[in-house]
Amino acid sequence: MALTKRVEVLFEPNEYTDLEAIARKQRESVGSLIRKATRQVYLDKERRKRAEAVKRLTSANLDLGNWEDLKKEMEETRYQDILKSMGAELTR
């Protein structure tokens, strides 16, 4: 797709120098770096969805109990799943 819209962005001199160095190292223009960063941060919907999900998960105050009980529950659930996949039921 042709680039048809122009935006002027002002940077501090040291920031622009850093961007130039990165662009040289990656063999591309500063404008290309800025377009990539914009796509990744603001325009990539899947990436934003993942970031929002991580934020929700890490901000939740989940009381999962103590580790040993949680581990035992996970092992029992996995064991049940294995038995079901083999067509058997666990009887207690």
N, C-alpha and C positions, 0 to 999 in steps of 0.2 A: 504494500500500500504506500502511496506517495505521501511524503510529509508535507502538509499544507498549512499548518498552523504554527505561528511563531510565538514564543514566550521569552521574555527577558527576565533573567534571574540574576540577582546581585549576590556575590559571595565576598567574605573577608579575603584579603590577599592570600593568607596562609592556607585557607580552605581550598581556594582555587588552585594553588600550587600543588597541594596534595592530590586533588582531582586530576590535574595534568599528569602527575607522576603515575597514578594508577592507570590512567588512560594509555599512556605510553607503554607501560608494562603489559597491558592487555591488548595493545595494538588496535586501539579504537579511539574515537573522539570523546571529549568531555560530554558533548551532547548525547552521545550514545549511552554513556554511563548513567546520565540523569534519566533518560527515557527508560532504561532497564530498571533502575531503582524505583521509578514511579510506577511501572507496571507491577513490580513485585510487591510493593508496599500498599498501593492504593487500588490497583486495577485487577489483580489476580483474586477472583472471588473464592476459589477453593482454598487458597492460602489464608485468606481472611477468615473463612469459616473454621479452618483448623486452629488458627490463632485464637479465635473467640471461644472455641470449645476448650482449648487448653486453659484459657483464662478462667472460664467458668469452673472447670475441674479443680484448678489450683486455688481458687478463691473460696471454694465450698468448705464449710466446717463439718466434715464427715466424721462421725464417731463410729469407727469400725471395730471397736472393742480391742481386746489385746491380741497381739500377733499370734500367739499359740492357738487360740480359739479360731481365729480367722483362717489360719493355715489348715487346721483340722477340717474345717467346713469346706474349704476348697478341695482338699484331698478326697473327702467323702463325695462331693459333687462330681469330681473327675472319675472316681471309682464307679459311681452310679451310671455315668455316661458310657463308660467302657462296657459295663454289664449290659446296658440297654442295647448298645451297638452289637453285642453278641447274642441278643435275644433272651437274656436272662434277667431275673429280678432279684435284688438283694432282699433277703428276709431276715428280720431281726428277732 
